Amino acid sequence: MRMALGEAESALESGEVPVGAVITMEGRVLAKTHNSPILMKDPTAHAEILAIREAADRTGNYRLHGTTLYVTIEPCPMCAGAIIHARIARLVFGATDPKGGALSLYGMLHDRKLNHFVEVTGGVLKEKCSEILSRFFREKRI
């Protein structure tokens, strides 16, 4: 998660919403990314989506069985859908997102009707993950 926070700091420095993501498999890092929709002019360029693309490219497979995704905030519904389609085994996130989070709003990733189950751990380094987001939005309002 600390690596994901480092990516969130990079996003902050670039003027992007500070979200970072890291995907690992068997103890090695497959991808490290951060939000880049402004830079890439792409509304789908969320940290999780970019990490999934990078990890799939590195493994040569769009199925990421046995991987763990670390992200600084609870994924949105778009990213949760990508996590399911990529068959990511485990999600670890920091801050919850009661206004846009797929788990908070819809219970996605816990719904046994879906064709893939993701093990979820939330609240990891929650305060640090929340603080960087709060700082970004506080500075935007000034």
C-alpha positions as CSV (number, residue, x, y, z in Angstrom):
1,M,0.0,0.0,0.0
2,R,2.9,2.3,0.6
3,M,3.9,1.9,-3.0
4,A,0.4,2.8,-4.1
5,L,0.6,5.9,-1.9
6,G,3.8,6.9,-3.6
7,E,1.9,6.6,-6.9
8,A,-0.9,8.7,-5.5
9,E,1.7,11.4,-4.6
10,S,2.8,11.3,-8.3
11,A,-0.8,11.8,-9.4
12,L,-1.1,14.8,-7.0
13,E,2.0,16.4,-8.4
14,S,0.6,16.0,-11.9
15,G,-2.7,17.7,-10.9
16,E,-4.7,14.4,-11.1
17,V,-7.0,13.1,-8.4
18,P,-4.4,11.3,-6.2
19,V,-5.1,7.7,-6.5
20,G,-2.4,5.1,-6.9
21,A,-2.5,1.4,-7.7
22,V,-0.1,-1.6,-7.6
23,I,-0.6,-5.1,-8.7
24,T,1.5,-7.9,-7.3
25,M,1.8,-11.6,-8.0
26,E,3.9,-14.1,-5.9
27,G,5.7,-11.2,-4.2
28,R,6.7,-9.3,-7.3
29,V,5.3,-6.1,-8.6
30,L,3.6,-6.4,-12.0
31,A,2.4,-2.8,-12.3
32,K,2.6,0.6,-10.5
33,T,0.3,3.3,-11.8
34,H,-1.7,6.4,-10.8
35,N,-4.8,8.2,-12.1
36,S,-4.1,9.9,-15.5
37,P,-7.4,10.8,-17.1
38,I,-6.5,14.5,-17.6
39,L,-3.0,13.7,-19.0
40,M,-4.3,10.9,-21.2
41,K,-7.5,12.7,-22.1
42,D,-9.2,9.4,-21.3
43,P,-12.0,9.1,-18.7
44,T,-11.1,5.4,-18.2
45,A,-7.5,6.1,-17.2
46,H,-8.1,5.3,-13.5
47,A,-5.2,3.9,-11.6
48,E,-6.8,0.5,-11.4
49,I,-7.5,0.2,-15.1
50,L,-4.0,1.3,-16.0
51,A,-2.5,-1.2,-13.6
52,I,-4.6,-4.0,-15.0
53,R,-3.5,-3.1,-18.5
54,E,0.1,-3.0,-17.5
55,A,0.0,-6.3,-15.6
56,A,-1.9,-8.0,-18.4
57,D,0.8,-6.8,-20.8
58,R,3.6,-8.0,-18.6
59,T,2.1,-11.4,-18.0
60,G,0.9,-11.8,-21.6
61,N,-2.6,-12.7,-20.3
62,Y,-5.8,-10.7,-19.7
63,R,-6.6,-13.0,-16.8
64,L,-4.6,-12.0,-13.8
65,H,-5.2,-15.1,-11.6
66,G,-3.3,-15.1,-8.3
67,T,-2.8,-11.3,-8.3
68,T,-3.4,-8.7,-5.6
69,L,-4.4,-5.2,-6.4
70,Y,-3.5,-2.5,-3.9
71,V,-5.3,0.8,-4.4
72,T,-5.5,3.9,-2.2
73,I,-9.3,4.3,-2.5
74,E,-12.2,1.9,-2.9
75,P,-12.7,1.2,-6.6
76,C,-15.6,2.8,-8.6
77,P,-18.0,0.5,-10.4
78,M,-16.1,0.7,-13.7
79,C,-12.9,-0.4,-12.0
80,A,-14.7,-3.1,-10.0
81,G,-16.0,-4.5,-13.2
82,A,-12.5,-4.6,-14.7
83,I,-11.2,-6.3,-11.5
84,I,-13.8,-9.0,-12.0
85,H,-13.2,-9.5,-15.7
86,A,-9.4,-9.6,-15.0
87,R,-10.0,-12.3,-12.4
88,I,-7.9,-10.5,-9.8
89,A,-7.8,-12.7,-6.7
90,R,-7.5,-10.1,-4.0
91,L,-8.2,-6.4,-3.6
92,V,-6.6,-4.3,-0.8
93,F,-7.8,-0.7,-0.5
94,G,-7.2,2.3,1.8
95,A,-10.0,4.8,2.0
96,T,-13.7,4.1,1.5
97,D,-15.6,6.1,-1.1
98,P,-19.2,6.4,0.1
99,K,-20.2,8.6,-2.9
100,G,-18.6,6.6,-5.7
101,G,-17.3,3.3,-4.4
102,A,-18.5,0.1,-5.9
103,L,-18.6,-1.7,-2.5
104,S,-20.1,1.1,-0.5
105,L,-22.8,1.9,-3.1
106,Y,-23.6,-1.5,-4.7
107,G,-21.8,-4.3,-2.8
108,M,-19.9,-5.2,-6.0
109,L,-17.2,-7.7,-5.5
110,H,-19.2,-9.3,-2.7
111,D,-22.1,-10.3,-4.9
112,R,-22.1,-14.1,-5.2
113,K,-24.3,-13.8,-8.4
114,L,-21.2,-12.5,-10.3
115,N,-19.0,-15.0,-12.1
116,H,-15.8,-14.2,-10.0
117,F,-15.3,-13.7,-6.3
118,V,-12.6,-11.2,-5.1
119,E,-11.2,-11.4,-1.6
120,V,-11.4,-7.8,-0.2
121,T,-9.6,-6.1,2.6
122,G,-10.4,-2.4,3.2
123,G,-9.1,0.3,5.5
124,V,-5.3,-0.4,5.0
125,L,-3.5,2.9,5.8
126,K,-6.9,4.5,5.6
127,E,-5.8,7.7,7.3
128,K,-2.9,8.3,4.9
129,C,-5.0,7.4,1.9
130,S,-7.8,9.7,3.0
131,E,-5.5,12.6,3.9
132,I,-4.0,12.8,0.4
133,L,-7.4,12.9,-1.2
134,S,-8.6,15.5,1.3
135,R,-5.6,17.7,0.7
136,F,-6.2,17.5,-3.1
137,F,-9.8,18.6,-2.9
138,R,-9.1,21.2,-0.2
139,E,-6.5,22.8,-2.5
140,K,-8.9,22.7,-5.4
141,R,-11.5,24.8,-3.4
142,I,-9.0,27.6,-2.6
